[in-house]
Amino acid sequence: MIRNMVPLMQARFFYSTITASATATLANKVKPKLEEFRTTEQIVAEHQRTTIGRFYTIQADVRKKIFGHGGLPKSFEKQIKTFNECSLMVRLPAVEIIEYIKRTDFNRPVNRFVLYGEDGAGKSLTLAHLLHYGFQQKYILIHVPWVPNWMKRAKEIANSTTKEGAIDLPLDGAAWLVHFKSQNGSLLKDLGLKVSRDYVWTKREITPAGAPLMDLIEHGINRAKFSCDAIAALLHELKEHSNAGRARAMVLIDGFNAFFQPHTRLLTENKVRVKPEQLTLTDPFLSITRNDWRNGVCVVTIDQMVAEFKDKSQSQLNGSDTANVSAQPPLSVIDSRQCFEHLDPFVPVRVVGYDDAEYYSCIQYYLERKWIQTTELGFDDELKMLSCQNPYQLMQLCASL
């Protein structure tokens, strides 16, 4: 009996040795170390190619000020609550655009950058990284967190009193002004910008020339009926101040191509679909993204998700290859000729999934934050295969671990 057990014991010892060795190798591979997946550099302008793949943390008070009213994907906001911190990975598209901005001649017309790529690759978080950069560098931030929100889930619809046949979104306009004030309130006070002309709202309500620019914002917030007109006036004033060199503006718009879709989900009183160009919010943001002003920069994202507004016949003709969008050139990603002509000339910046270094850095971060708690031998390679190194898919797959 003992003789028969000896080979079995030897086999078990050999198996245990292999397992222990493999586990040790895996631990050395993905065991979290601060210097591997984090950077202590909090100044975004100092993020360089050597810090790509590392996470940096945005302080809670700063996050509340610039992202308190939008700018981060909902799934990422849930992750922030779970992790009890807001950490962004430094990635190449953001670093590349920051390098371009540093070399920009602001006496020339504004440069436009277009972020494009597959869903879940990180376009919105790249925009968030650049938003933090603009905040630290004292740019006036003109930020639209997600344009399709206005096109499909408007809080209120009203006929415009200043433009015949146009549609106002009073509550959405007021909410955007609150967002703008949160991001730029203290900077506007320091710059002391004034209104260049009289803005007459009613017989008794007027914002006179020479009044602080903040008065225009407050009026749009307190009188939501005039919020869309206040936004148009505000963006016009900001262009004038930028041209005069009194301020420097950064425009960041997520889902920009929603402005050029055939229709929205909104309906008029006669149950007719509203087109994007009918919204009074559309023209001011198209105006601020033209290159007819200087002392600023524009960064927009082109997103496949806004394609739901297309006609079915159009999407069958043009959208059959959306699965291969990451391999397409930027000309075919901008699905509307009007959108392309509006942005041209622009600098296309492709956002792709994680490379190997970014992927393992993300795995280490999830392990350190206990987002991944159940691990088996080779779990990281399996996740790599299942997620195709797509950041969003990886986050969703890890939720069950």
Disulfide bonds with the S-S distance in Angstrom:
none
